[in-house]
Amino acid sequence: MKFATLIFVLCALFGFSLAYKNAKCGLPPAVDGNGLIKCAAFQPSFSYYPAENVCKDFVYGGCGGNENRFASKAACEAECVN
């Protein structure tokens, strides 16, 4: 029984690791901020939306965020789009 559970867990982890080309593609896409902090930067960027398998543009304000942010649509698509 323990062996079957181990195999199941390993298969699940392997399947999850194949879900995205790159781990940052699985991070939440760009959001409009939390409404509390406004940053002064204006950086046109792209974020990957896994549910739609597309990269969309947004303006990065310079604070917070995560690694699901790319300088160009081509870079985003090369790393994330299947």
Distance bins in CASP14 RR format, pairs under 12 A and 6 or more apart:
PFRMAT RR
TARGET T0000
AUTHOR 0000-0000-0000
RMODE 2
METHOD distances of the structure
MODEL  1
1 7 0 0 0 0 0 1 0 0 0 0 0
1 8 0 0 0 0 0 1 0 0 0 0 0
2 8 0 0 0 0 0 1 0 0 0 0 0
2 9 0 0 0 0 0 1 0 0 0 0 0
3 9 0 0 0 0 0 1 0 0 0 0 0
3 10 0 0 0 0 0 1 0 0 0 0 0
4 10 0 0 0 0 0 1 0 0 0 0 0
4 11 0 0 0 0 0 1 0 0 0 0 0
5 11 0 0 0 0 0 1 0 0 0 0 0
5 12 0 0 0 0 0 1 0 0 0 0 0
6 12 0 0 0 0 0 1 0 0 0 0 0
6 13 0 0 0 0 0 1 0 0 0 0 0
7 13 0 0 0 0 0 1 0 0 0 0 0
7 14 0 0 0 0 0 1 0 0 0 0 0
8 14 0 0 0 0 0 1 0 0 0 0 0
8 15 0 0 0 0 0 1 0 0 0 0 0
9 15 0 0 0 0 0 1 0 0 0 0 0
9 16 0 0 0 0 0 1 0 0 0 0 0
10 16 0 0 0 0 0 1 0 0 0 0 0
10 17 0 0 0 0 0 1 0 0 0 0 0
11 17 0 0 0 0 0 1 0 0 0 0 0
11 18 0 0 0 0 0 1 0 0 0 0 0
12 18 0 0 0 0 0 1 0 0 0 0 0
12 19 0 0 0 0 0 1 0 0 0 0 0
13 19 0 0 0 0 0 1 0 0 0 0 0
16 23 0 0 0 0 0 1 0 0 0 0 0
16 26 0 0 0 0 0 1 0 0 0 0 0
17 23 0 0 0 0 1 0 0 0 0 0 0
17 25 0 0 0 0 0 1 0 0 0 0 0
17 26 0 0 0 0 0 1 0 0 0 0 0
18 25 0 0 0 0 0 1 0 0 0 0 0
18 82 0 0 0 0 0 1 0 0 0 0 0
19 25 0 0 0 0 1 0 0 0 0 0 0
19 26 1 0 0 1 0 0 0 0 0 0 0
19 50 0 0 0 0 1 0 0 0 0 0 0
19 53 0 0 0 0 0 1 0 0 0 0 0
19 80 0 0 0 0 0 1 0 0 0 0 0
19 82 0 0 0 0 1 0 0 0 0 0 0
20 26 1 0 1 0 0 0 0 0 0 0 0
20 27 0 0 0 0 1 0 0 0 0 0 0
20 48 0 0 0 0 1 0 0 0 0 0 0
20 50 1 0 0 1 0 0 0 0 0 0 0
20 53 0 0 0 0 0 1 0 0 0 0 0
20 67 0 0 0 0 0 1 0 0 0 0 0
20 68 0 0 0 0 0 1 0 0 0 0 0
20 79 0 0 0 0 1 0 0 0 0 0 0
20 80 1 0 0 1 0 0 0 0 0 0 0
20 81 0 0 0 0 0 1 0 0 0 0 0
20 82 0 0 0 0 1 0 0 0 0 0 0
21 48 0 0 0 0 1 0 0 0 0 0 0
21 50 0 0 0 0 0 1 0 0 0 0 0
21 53 0 0 0 0 0 1 0 0 0 0 0
21 76 0 0 0 0 0 1 0 0 0 0 0
21 77 0 0 0 0 0 1 0 0 0 0 0
21 78 0 0 0 0 1 0 0 0 0 0 0
21 79 1 0 0 1 0 0 0 0 0 0 0
21 80 1 0 1 0 0 0 0 0 0 0 0
21 81 0 0 0 0 1 0 0 0 0 0 0
21 82 1 0 0 1 0 0 0 0 0 0 0
22 48 0 0 0 0 1 0 0 0 0 0 0
22 50 0 0 0 0 0 1 0 0 0 0 0
22 67 0 0 0 0 1 0 0 0 0 0 0
22 68 0 0 0 0 1 0 0 0 0 0 0
22 70 0 0 0 0 0 1 0 0 0 0 0
22 75 0 0 0 0 0 1 0 0 0 0 0
22 76 0 0 0 0 0 1 0 0 0 0 0
22 77 0 0 0 0 0 1 0 0 0 0 0
22 78 0 0 0 0 1 0 0 0 0 0 0
22 79 1 0 1 0 0 0 0 0 0 0 0
22 80 1 0 0 1 0 0 0 0 0 0 0
22 81 0 0 0 0 0 1 0 0 0 0 0
22 82 0 0 0 0 0 1 0 0 0 0 0
23 48 0 0 0 0 0 1 0 0 0 0 0
23 50 0 0 0 0 0 1 0 0 0 0 0
23 66 0 0 0 0 0 1 0 0 0 0 0
23 67 0 0 0 0 1 0 0 0 0 0 0
23 68 0 0 0 0 1 0 0 0 0 0 0
23 79 0 0 0 0 0 1 0 0 0 0 0
23 80 0 0 0 0 0 1 0 0 0 0 0
24 47 0 0 0 0 0 1 0 0 0 0 0
24 48 0 0 0 0 1 0 0 0 0 0 0
24 50 0 0 0 0 0 1 0 0 0 0 0
24 65 0 0 0 0 0 1 0 0 0 0 0
24 66 1 0 0 1 0 0 0 0 0 0 0
24 67 1 1 0 0 0 0 0 0 0 0 0
24 68 1 0 1 0 0 0 0 0 0 0 0
24 69 0 0 0 0 1 0 0 0 0 0 0
24 70 0 0 0 0 1 0 0 0 0 0 0
24 75 0 0 0 0 0 1 0 0 0 0 0
24 76 0 0 0 0 0 1 0 0 0 0 0
24 79 1 0 0 1 0 0 0 0 0 0 0
24 80 0 0 0 0 1 0 0 0 0 0 0
25 46 0 0 0 0 0 1 0 0 0 0 0
25 47 0 0 0 0 1 0 0 0 0 0 0
25 48 1 0 1 0 0 0 0 0 0 0 0
25 49 0 0 0 0 1 0 0 0 0 0 0
25 50 1 0 0 1 0 0 0 0 0 0 0
25 51 0 0 0 0 0 1 0 0 0 0 0
25 53 0 0 0 0 1 0 0 0 0 0 0
25 54 0 0 0 0 0 1 0 0 0 0 0
25 55 0 0 0 0 1 0 0 0 0 0 0
25 66 0 0 0 0 0 1 0 0 0 0 0
25 67 0 0 0 0 1 0 0 0 0 0 0
25 68 1 0 0 1 0 0 0 0 0 0 0
25 69 0 0 0 0 0 1 0 0 0 0 0
25 70 0 0 0 0 1 0 0 0 0 0 0
25 75 0 0 0 0 0 1 0 0 0 0 0
25 76 0 0 0 0 1 0 0 0 0 0 0
25 77 0 0 0 0 0 1 0 0 0 0 0
25 78 0 0 0 0 0 1 0 0 0 0 0
25 79 1 0 0 1 0 0 0 0 0 0 0
25 80 1 1 0 0 0 0 0 0 0 0 0
25 81 0 0 0 0 1 0 0 0 0 0 0
25 82 0 0 0 0 1 0 0 0 0 0 0
26 47 0 0 0 0 0 1 0 0 0 0 0
26 48 1 0 0 1 0 0 0 0 0 0 0
26 49 0 0 0 0 0 1 0 0 0 0 0
26 50 1 0 1 0 0 0 0 0 0 0 0
26 51 0 0 0 0 0 1 0 0 0 0 0
26 53 0 0 0 0 0 1 0 0 0 0 0
26 66 0 0 0 0 1 0 0 0 0 0 0
26 67 0 0 0 0 1 0 0 0 0 0 0
26 68 1 0 0 1 0 0 0 0 0 0 0
26 79 0 0 0 0 0 1 0 0 0 0 0
26 80 0 0 0 0 1 0 0 0 0 0 0
27 47 0 0 0 0 1 0 0 0 0 0 0
27 48 0 0 0 0 1 0 0 0 0 0 0
27 49 0 0 0 0 0 1 0 0 0 0 0
27 50 0 0 0 0 1 0 0 0 0 0 0
27 65 0 0 0 0 1 0 0 0 0 0 0
27 66 1 0 1 0 0 0 0 0 0 0 0
27 67 1 0 1 0 0 0 0 0 0 0 0
27 68 1 0 1 0 0 0 0 0 0 0 0
27 69 0 0 0 0 1 0 0 0 0 0 0
27 70 0 0 0 0 0 1 0 0 0 0 0
27 79 0 0 0 0 0 1 0 0 0 0 0
27 80 0 0 0 0 0 1 0 0 0 0 0
28 47 0 0 0 0 1 0 0 0 0 0 0
28 48 0 0 0 0 0 1 0 0 0 0 0
28 49 0 0 0 0 1 0 0 0 0 0 0
28 50 0 0 0 0 1 0 0 0 0 0 0
28 51 0 0 0 0 0 1 0 0 0 0 0
28 64 0 0 0 0 0 1 0 0 0 0 0
28 65 0 0 0 0 1 0 0 0 0 0 0
28 66 1 0 0 1 0 0 0 0 0 0 0
28 67 0 0 0 0 0 1 0 0 0 0 0
28 68 1 0 0 1 0 0 0 0 0 0 0
28 69 0 0 0 0 0 1 0 0 0 0 0
29 45 0 0 0 0 0 1 0 0 0 0 0
29 46 0 0 0 0 1 0 0 0 0 0 0
29 47 1 0 1 0 0 0 0 0 0 0 0
29 48 1 0 0 1 0 0 0 0 0 0 0
29 49 1 0 1 0 0 0 0 0 0 0 0
29 50 1 0 0 1 0 0 0 0 0 0 0
29 51 0 0 0 0 1 0 0 0 0 0 0
29 52 0 0 0 0 1 0 0 0 0 0 0
29 53 0 0 0 0 0 1 0 0 0 0 0
29 54 0 0 0 0 1 0 0 0 0 0 0
29 55 0 0 0 0 1 0 0 0 0 0 0
29 56 1 0 0 1 0 0 0 0 0 0 0
29 57 0 0 0 0 0 1 0 0 0 0 0
29 58 0 0 0 0 1 0 0 0 0 0 0
29 60 0 0 0 0 0 1 0 0 0 0 0
29 65 0 0 0 0 0 1 0 0 0 0 0
29 66 0 0 0 0 1 0 0 0 0 0 0
29 67 0 0 0 0 0 1 0 0 0 0 0
29 68 1 0 1 0 0 0 0 0 0 0 0
29 69 0 0 0 0 1 0 0 0 0 0 0
29 70 0 0 0 0 0 1 0 0 0 0 0
29 76 0 0 0 0 0 1 0 0 0 0 0
29 80 0 0 0 0 0 1 0 0 0 0 0
30 43 0 0 0 0 0 1 0 0 0 0 0
30 44 0 0 0 0 0 1 0 0 0 0 0
30 45 1 0 0 1 0 0 0 0 0 0 0
30 46 0 0 0 0 1 0 0 0 0 0 0
30 47 1 1 0 0 0 0 0 0 0 0 0
30 48 0 0 0 0 1 0 0 0 0 0 0
30 49 0 0 0 0 1 0 0 0 0 0 0
30 55 0 0 0 0 0 1 0 0 0 0 0
30 56 1 0 0 1 0 0 0 0 0 0 0
30 57 0 0 0 0 1 0 0 0 0 0 0
30 58 1 0 1 0 0 0 0 0 0 0 0
30 59 0 0 0 0 1 0 0 0 0 0 0
30 60 1 0 0 1 0 0 0 0 0 0 0
30 61 0 0 0 0 0 1 0 0 0 0 0
30 62 0 0 0 0 0 1 0 0 0 0 0
30 64 0 0 0 0 0 1 0 0 0 0 0
30 65 1 0 0 1 0 0 0 0 0 0 0
30 66 0 0 0 0 1 0 0 0 0 0 0
30 67 0 0 0 0 0 1 0 0 0 0 0
30 68 1 0 0 1 0 0 0 0 0 0 0
30 69 1 0 0 1 0 0 0 0 0 0 0
30 70 0 0 0 0 0 1 0 0 0 0 0
30 76 0 0 0 0 0 1 0 0 0 0 0
31 47 0 0 0 0 1 0 0 0 0 0 0
31 49 0 0 0 0 0 1 0 0 0 0 0
31 56 0 0 0 0 0 1 0 0 0 0 0
31 58 0 0 0 0 1 0 0 0 0 0 0
31 59 0 0 0 0 0 1 0 0 0 0 0
31 60 0 0 0 0 0 1 0 0 0 0 0
31 61 0 0 0 0 0 1 0 0 0 0 0
31 64 0 0 0 0 0 1 0 0 0 0 0
31 65 0 0 0 0 1 0 0 0 0 0 0
31 66 0 0 0 0 1 0 0 0 0 0 0
31 68 0 0 0 0 0 1 0 0 0 0 0
31 69 0 0 0 0 0 1 0 0 0 0 0
32 38 0 0 0 0 0 1 0 0 0 0 0
32 47 0 0 0 0 0 1 0 0 0 0 0
32 58 0 0 0 0 1 0 0 0 0 0 0
32 59 0 0 0 0 1 0 0 0 0 0 0
32 60 0 0 0 0 0 1 0 0 0 0 0
32 61 0 0 0 0 0 1 0 0 0 0 0
32 65 0 0 0 0 0 1 0 0 0 0 0
33 39 0 0 0 0 1 0 0 0 0 0 0
33 58 0 0 0 0 0 1 0 0 0 0 0
33 59 0 0 0 0 0 1 0 0 0 0 0
33 60 0 0 0 0 0 1 0 0 0 0 0
33 61 0 0 0 0 1 0 0 0 0 0 0
33 62 0 0 0 0 0 1 0 0 0 0 0
33 63 0 0 0 0 1 0 0 0 0 0 0
33 64 0 0 0 0 1 0 0 0 0 0 0
33 65 0 0 0 0 1 0 0 0 0 0 0
33 66 0 0 0 0 0 1 0 0 0 0 0
34 63 0 0 0 0 0 1 0 0 0 0 0
34 64 0 0 0 0 1 0 0 0 0 0 0
34 65 0 0 0 0 0 1 0 0 0 0 0
35 63 0 0 0 0 0 1 0 0 0 0 0
36 63 0 0 0 0 0 1 0 0 0 0 0
36 64 0 0 0 0 0 1 0 0 0 0 0
37 61 0 0 0 0 1 0 0 0 0 0 0
37 62 0 0 0 0 1 0 0 0 0 0 0
37 63 1 0 0 1 0 0 0 0 0 0 0
37 64 0 0 0 0 1 0 0 0 0 0 0
37 65 0 0 0 0 0 1 0 0 0 0 0
38 61 0 0 0 0 1 0 0 0 0 0 0
38 62 0 0 0 0 0 1 0 0 0 0 0
38 63 0 0 0 0 1 0 0 0 0 0 0
39 59 0 0 0 0 0 1 0 0 0 0 0
39 60 0 0 0 0 1 0 0 0 0 0 0
39 61 1 0 1 0 0 0 0 0 0 0 0
39 62 1 0 1 0 0 0 0 0 0 0 0
39 63 1 0 1 0 0 0 0 0 0 0 0
39 64 1 0 0 1 0 0 0 0 0 0 0
39 65 0 0 0 0 0 1 0 0 0 0 0
40 59 0 0 0 0 0 1 0 0 0 0 0
40 60 0 0 0 0 0 1 0 0 0 0 0
40 61 1 0 0 1 0 0 0 0 0 0 0
40 62 1 0 0 1 0 0 0 0 0 0 0
40 63 0 0 0 0 1 0 0 0 0 0 0
41 59 0 0 0 0 1 0 0 0 0 0 0
41 60 1 0 0 1 0 0 0 0 0 0 0
41 61 1 0 1 0 0 0 0 0 0 0 0
41 62 1 1 0 0 0 0 0 0 0 0 0
41 63 1 0 0 1 0 0 0 0 0 0 0
41 64 0 0 0 0 0 1 0 0 0 0 0
41 65 0 0 0 0 0 1 0 0 0 0 0
41 69 0 0 0 0 0 1 0 0 0 0 0
42 58 0 0 0 0 0 1 0 0 0 0 0
42 59 1 0 1 0 0 0 0 0 0 0 0
42 60 0 0 0 0 1 0 0 0 0 0 0
42 61 1 0 0 1 0 0 0 0 0 0 0
42 62 0 0 0 0 1 0 0 0 0 0 0
43 57 0 0 0 0 0 1 0 0 0 0 0
43 58 0 0 0 0 1 0 0 0 0 0 0
43 59 1 0 0 1 0 0 0 0 0 0 0
43 60 1 0 1 0 0 0 0 0 0 0 0
43 61 1 0 0 1 0 0 0 0 0 0 0
43 62 1 0 0 1 0 0 0 0 0 0 0
43 63 0 0 0 0 0 1 0 0 0 0 0
43 65 0 0 0 0 0 1 0 0 0 0 0
43 69 0 0 0 0 1 0 0 0 0 0 0
43 70 0 0 0 0 0 1 0 0 0 0 0
43 71 0 0 0 0 1 0 0 0 0 0 0
43 72 0 0 0 0 0 1 0 0 0 0 0
44 56 0 0 0 0 0 1 0 0 0 0 0
44 57 1 0 0 1 0 0 0 0 0 0 0
44 58 0 0 0 0 1 0 0 0 0 0 0
44 59 1 0 1 0 0 0 0 0 0 0 0
44 60 1 0 0 1 0 0 0 0 0 0 0
44 61 0 0 0 0 0 1 0 0 0 0 0
44 62 0 0 0 0 0 1 0 0 0 0 0
44 69 0 0 0 0 0 1 0 0 0 0 0
44 70 0 0 0 0 0 1 0 0 0 0 0
44 71 0 0 0 0 1 0 0 0 0 0 0
44 72 0 0 0 0 1 0 0 0 0 0 0
44 73 0 0 0 0 0 1 0 0 0 0 0
45 55 0 0 0 0 1 0 0 0 0 0 0
45 56 0 0 0 0 1 0 0 0 0 0 0
45 57 1 0 0 1 0 0 0 0 0 0 0
45 58 1 0 1 0 0 0 0 0 0 0 0
45 59 1 0 0 1 0 0 0 0 0 0 0
45 60 1 0 1 0 0 0 0 0 0 0 0
45 61 0 0 0 0 1 0 0 0 0 0 0
45 62 0 0 0 0 1 0 0 0 0 0 0
45 65 0 0 0 0 0 1 0 0 0 0 0
45 66 0 0 0 0 0 1 0 0 0 0 0
45 67 0 0 0 0 0 1 0 0 0 0 0
45 68 0 0 0 0 1 0 0 0 0 0 0
45 69 1 0 1 0 0 0 0 0 0 0 0
45 70 1 0 0 1 0 0 0 0 0 0 0
45 71 1 0 0 1 0 0 0 0 0 0 0
45 72 0 0 0 0 1 0 0 0 0 0 0
45 73 0 0 0 0 1 0 0 0 0 0 0
45 75 0 0 0 0 1 0 0 0 0 0 0
45 76 0 0 0 0 1 0 0 0 0 0 0
46 54 0 0 0 0 1 0 0 0 0 0 0
46 55 1 0 1 0 0 0 0 0 0 0 0
46 56 1 0 0 1 0 0 0 0 0 0 0
46 57 1 0 1 0 0 0 0 0 0 0 0
46 58 1 0 0 1 0 0 0 0 0 0 0
46 59 0 0 0 0 0 1 0 0 0 0 0
46 60 0 0 0 0 1 0 0 0 0 0 0
46 68 0 0 0 0 1 0 0 0 0 0 0
46 69 1 0 0 1 0 0 0 0 0 0 0
46 70 1 0 1 0 0 0 0 0 0 0 0
46 71 1 0 0 1 0 0 0 0 0 0 0
46 72 1 0 0 1 0 0 0 0 0 0 0
46 73 1 0 1 0 0 0 0 0 0 0 0
46 74 0 0 0 0 1 0 0 0 0 0 0
46 75 1 0 0 1 0 0 0 0 0 0 0
46 76 1 0 1 0 0 0 0 0 0 0 0
46 77 0 0 0 0 1 0 0 0 0 0 0
46 78 0 0 0 0 0 1 0 0 0 0 0
46 79 0 0 0 0 0 1 0 0 0 0 0
46 80 0 0 0 0 1 0 0 0 0 0 0
46 81 0 0 0 0 0 1 0 0 0 0 0
47 54 0 0 0 0 1 0 0 0 0 0 0
47 55 1 0 0 1 0 0 0 0 0 0 0
47 56 1 0 0 1 0 0 0 0 0 0 0
47 57 0 0 0 0 1 0 0 0 0 0 0
47 58 1 0 1 0 0 0 0 0 0 0 0
47 59 0 0 0 0 0 1 0 0 0 0 0
47 60 0 0 0 0 1 0 0 0 0 0 0
47 65 0 0 0 0 1 0 0 0 0 0 0
47 66 0 0 0 0 1 0 0 0 0 0 0
47 67 0 0 0 0 0 1 0 0 0 0 0
47 68 1 0 1 0 0 0 0 0 0 0 0
47 69 1 0 1 0 0 0 0 0 0 0 0
47 70 1 0 0 1 0 0 0 0 0 0 0
47 71 0 0 0 0 0 1 0 0 0 0 0
47 72 0 0 0 0 0 1 0 0 0 0 0
47 73 0 0 0 0 0 1 0 0 0 0 0
47 75 0 0 0 0 0 1 0 0 0 0 0
47 76 1 0 0 1 0 0 0 0 0 0 0
47 77 0 0 0 0 0 1 0 0 0 0 0
47 79 0 0 0 0 0 1 0 0 0 0 0
47 80 0 0 0 0 1 0 0 0 0 0 0
48 54 1 0 0 1 0 0 0 0 0 0 0
48 55 1 0 1 0 0 0 0 0 0 0 0
48 56 0 0 0 0 1 0 0 0 0 0 0
48 57 0 0 0 0 0 1 0 0 0 0 0
48 58 0 0 0 0 0 1 0 0 0 0 0
48 66 0 0 0 0 0 1 0 0 0 0 0
48 67 0 0 0 0 0 1 0 0 0 0 0
48 68 1 0 1 0 0 0 0 0 0 0 0
48 69 0 0 0 0 1 0 0 0 0 0 0
48 70 1 0 0 1 0 0 0 0 0 0 0
48 73 0 0 0 0 0 1 0 0 0 0 0
48 75 0 0 0 0 0 1 0 0 0 0 0
48 76 1 0 1 0 0 0 0 0 0 0 0
48 77 0 0 0 0 1 0 0 0 0 0 0
48 78 0 0 0 0 0 1 0 0 0 0 0
48 79 1 0 0 1 0 0 0 0 0 0 0
48 80 1 1 0 0 0 0 0 0 0 0 0
48 81 1 0 0 1 0 0 0 0 0 0 0
48 82 0 0 0 0 0 1 0 0 0 0 0
49 55 1 0 0 1 0 0 0 0 0 0 0
49 56 1 0 1 0 0 0 0 0 0 0 0
49 57 0 0 0 0 0 1 0 0 0 0 0
49 58 0 0 0 0 0 1 0 0 0 0 0
49 68 0 0 0 0 1 0 0 0 0 0 0
49 76 0 0 0 0 1 0 0 0 0 0 0
49 77 0 0 0 0 0 1 0 0 0 0 0
49 80 0 0 0 0 1 0 0 0 0 0 0
49 81 0 0 0 0 0 1 0 0 0 0 0
50 56 0 0 0 0 0 1 0 0 0 0 0
50 68 0 0 0 0 1 0 0 0 0 0 0
50 76 0 0 0 0 0 1 0 0 0 0 0
50 80 1 0 0 1 0 0 0 0 0 0 0
50 81 0 0 0 0 1 0 0 0 0 0 0
50 82 0 0 0 0 1 0 0 0 0 0 0
52 80 0 0 0 0 0 1 0 0 0 0 0
52 81 0 0 0 0 1 0 0 0 0 0 0
52 82 0 0 0 0 0 1 0 0 0 0 0
53 76 0 0 0 0 0 1 0 0 0 0 0
53 77 0 0 0 0 1 0 0 0 0 0 0
53 80 0 0 0 0 1 0 0 0 0 0 0
53 81 1 0 1 0 0 0 0 0 0 0 0
53 82 1 0 1 0 0 0 0 0 0 0 0
54 73 0 0 0 0 1 0 0 0 0 0 0
54 76 0 0 0 0 1 0 0 0 0 0 0
54 77 0 0 0 0 1 0 0 0 0 0 0
54 80 0 0 0 0 1 0 0 0 0 0 0
54 81 1 0 0 1 0 0 0 0 0 0 0
54 82 0 0 0 0 0 1 0 0 0 0 0
55 68 0 0 0 0 1 0 0 0 0 0 0
55 69 0 0 0 0 0 1 0 0 0 0 0
55 70 1 0 0 1 0 0 0 0 0 0 0
55 71 0 0 0 0 0 1 0 0 0 0 0
55 72 0 0 0 0 1 0 0 0 0 0 0
55 73 1 0 1 0 0 0 0 0 0 0 0
55 74 0 0 0 0 1 0 0 0 0 0 0
55 75 0 0 0 0 1 0 0 0 0 0 0
55 76 1 1 0 0 0 0 0 0 0 0 0
55 77 1 0 1 0 0 0 0 0 0 0 0
55 78 0 0 0 0 1 0 0 0 0 0 0
55 79 0 0 0 0 1 0 0 0 0 0 0
55 80 1 0 0 1 0 0 0 0 0 0 0
55 81 1 0 0 1 0 0 0 0 0 0 0
55 82 0 0 0 0 0 1 0 0 0 0 0
56 68 0 0 0 0 0 1 0 0 0 0 0
56 69 0 0 0 0 0 1 0 0 0 0 0
56 70 0 0 0 0 0 1 0 0 0 0 0
56 73 0 0 0 0 1 0 0 0 0 0 0
56 76 0 0 0 0 1 0 0 0 0 0 0
56 77 0 0 0 0 0 1 0 0 0 0 0
56 80 0 0 0 0 0 1 0 0 0 0 0
56 81 0 0 0 0 0 1 0 0 0 0 0
57 69 0 0 0 0 0 1 0 0 0 0 0
57 70 0 0 0 0 1 0 0 0 0 0 0
57 71 0 0 0 0 0 1 0 0 0 0 0
57 72 0 0 0 0 1 0 0 0 0 0 0
57 73 1 0 0 1 0 0 0 0 0 0 0
57 76 0 0 0 0 1 0 0 0 0 0 0
58 65 0 0 0 0 0 1 0 0 0 0 0
58 68 0 0 0 0 0 1 0 0 0 0 0
58 69 0 0 0 0 1 0 0 0 0 0 0
58 70 0 0 0 0 0 1 0 0 0 0 0
58 73 0 0 0 0 0 1 0 0 0 0 0
58 76 0 0 0 0 0 1 0 0 0 0 0
59 69 0 0 0 0 0 1 0 0 0 0 0
60 66 0 0 0 0 0 1 0 0 0 0 0
60 67 0 0 0 0 0 1 0 0 0 0 0
60 68 0 0 0 0 0 1 0 0 0 0 0
60 69 1 0 1 0 0 0 0 0 0 0 0
60 70 0 0 0 0 0 1 0 0 0 0 0
60 71 0 0 0 0 1 0 0 0 0 0 0
61 69 0 0 0 0 0 1 0 0 0 0 0
62 69 0 0 0 0 1 0 0 0 0 0 0
67 76 0 0 0 0 0 1 0 0 0 0 0
67 79 0 0 0 0 0 1 0 0 0 0 0
67 80 0 0 0 0 0 1 0 0 0 0 0
68 75 0 0 0 0 0 1 0 0 0 0 0
68 76 0 0 0 0 1 0 0 0 0 0 0
68 79 0 0 0 0 1 0 0 0 0 0 0
68 80 0 0 0 0 1 0 0 0 0 0 0
69 75 0 0 0 0 0 1 0 0 0 0 0
69 76 0 0 0 0 1 0 0 0 0 0 0
69 79 0 0 0 0 0 1 0 0 0 0 0
69 80 0 0 0 0 0 1 0 0 0 0 0
70 76 1 1 0 0 0 0 0 0 0 0 0
70 77 0 0 0 0 1 0 0 0 0 0 0
70 78 0 0 0 0 1 0 0 0 0 0 0
70 79 1 0 0 1 0 0 0 0 0 0 0
70 80 0 0 0 0 1 0 0 0 0 0 0
70 81 0 0 0 0 0 1 0 0 0 0 0
71 78 0 0 0 0 0 1 0 0 0 0 0
71 79 0 0 0 0 0 1 0 0 0 0 0
72 78 0 0 0 0 1 0 0 0 0 0 0
72 79 0 0 0 0 0 1 0 0 0 0 0
73 79 0 0 0 0 0 1 0 0 0 0 0
73 80 0 0 0 0 0 1 0 0 0 0 0
73 81 0 0 0 0 1 0 0 0 0 0 0
74 80 0 0 0 0 0 1 0 0 0 0 0
74 81 0 0 0 0 0 1 0 0 0 0 0
75 81 0 0 0 0 0 1 0 0 0 0 0
END
